[in-house]
Amino acid sequence: MDASHARARLDFKGDGWIAYTPPGQRYAAKVHLSYKSTPDRWVVDEIRYALPRITARHLRDLPIGKIEVWVNELTHQGLVDVRAPKLSDAVQFGEPEAGTLTWVDALPPAGKRVKGDEFYRRIGEIYGKAAHESTRPAVELAKVWEVPVTTVHRWIREARRRGHLPAAEPGRRG
C-alpha cells in the first residue's frame, strides 16, 4: 500500500466540525467536538456519515479516542483552531505510537510508605496534563512509571481528596 494512502486525515471545517478520513479510504465521517471545561478538553459529541448505508464496521473503525487525542494535542500546541480554522487546517496522521505520554520523565519523589502533600500535588498536576493528551491517562502513567494501574488510581483518588484535582467526570475512564 502506498504510504500516502496509509494515513488518516483530519480536515477542520469550523464550528467544531472535523472531517475524519480513515487510512486508505475515500469517505469521511464528520465528527463534531465541543469544548468541556471539565475535564478541560475537546470531546466528540456528534458523528455524521454521508454514506448510502452505515454498517457496524464503520462505527467500530472510527477511532473516537484517537481523534480526541489528536485534536487536543493540536489545539494545545496552537496549531489549529477548532471553531474557526484556516483553509489550510488539514492534518494527516499515521498510527500514533503507543504511550503518548512520553513527556512524563519520572514518578514524583516520595518516601516508601509516607507520601506527603507535595507528592499528591505533583500527581494531580501530571495527571491533569495527561488527561489532556490521552483518553486513558492512568493506564499510560502506570506504563511509564512501571506501577500497577490500581496504584495510579489510588494516588489520583488521594490527590482529589486533598483538593489537587477536580472531582471525576461521571462516565469517563482514566
Residue pairs with C-beta under 8 A, 6 or more apart in sequence:
1 24
5 23
5 24
6 23
6 24
6 94
7 23
7 92
7 93
7 94
8 20
8 21
8 22
8 23
8 63
8 92
8 93
8 94
9 19
9 20
9 21
9 28
9 90
9 91
9 92
9 93
10 18
10 19
10 20
10 67
10 70
10 71
10 90
10 91
10 92
10 93
11 18
11 19
11 21
11 28
11 89
11 90
12 18
12 80
12 81
12 82
12 85
12 89
12 90
12 91
13 19
13 30
13 85
14 83
14 84
14 85
15 83
16 32
16 33
16 34
16 82
16 83
17 30
17 31
17 32
18 30
18 31
18 32
18 33
18 67
18 71
18 82
19 28
19 29
19 30
19 31
20 28
20 29
20 30
20 31
20 62
20 67
21 27
21 28
22 61
22 62
27 49
27 50
27 51
29 47
29 48
29 49
29 58
29 62
30 47
30 48
30 49
30 50
31 44
31 46
31 47
31 48
31 62
31 64
31 67
32 44
32 45
32 46
32 47
32 48
33 42
33 43
33 44
33 45
33 67
33 68
33 71
33 82
34 42
34 43
34 45
35 41
35 42
35 43
35 82
36 42
36 43
36 169
38 166
38 169
39 131
39 166
39 169
39 172
40 128
40 131
40 132
41 68
41 72
41 131
41 132
42 68
42 71
42 72
42 75
42 82
43 68
44 64
44 67
44 68
47 62
47 64
49 58
51 58
65 135
65 136
66 96
68 135
69 96
69 100
69 133
69 134
69 135
70 91
70 93
70 96
71 80
71 82
72 132
72 133
73 100
73 133
74 80
74 91
75 81
75 82
76 132
76 133
79 91
80 89
80 91
81 89
99 140
99 143
99 144
100 133
100 134
100 140
101 130
101 133
101 134
101 137
101 140
101 141
101 144
102 144
103 129
104 126
104 130
104 141
104 144
104 145
106 145
107 145
107 147
108 118
108 119
108 122
108 123
108 126
109 119
110 116
110 119
115 155
115 158
117 162
120 155
120 158
120 159
120 162
120 164
121 159
121 162
121 164
123 155
123 156
123 158
123 159
123 164
124 156
124 159
124 160
124 162
124 164
124 165
125 164
126 141
127 137
127 138
127 141
127 156
127 159
127 165
128 165
130 137
130 140
130 141
131 137
131 174
134 140
134 174
135 173
135 174
136 173
136 174
137 174
138 149
138 152
138 153
138 156
138 174
139 149
141 152
142 148
142 149
142 151
142 152
145 152
156 165
159 165
160 166
160 167
160 168
168 174
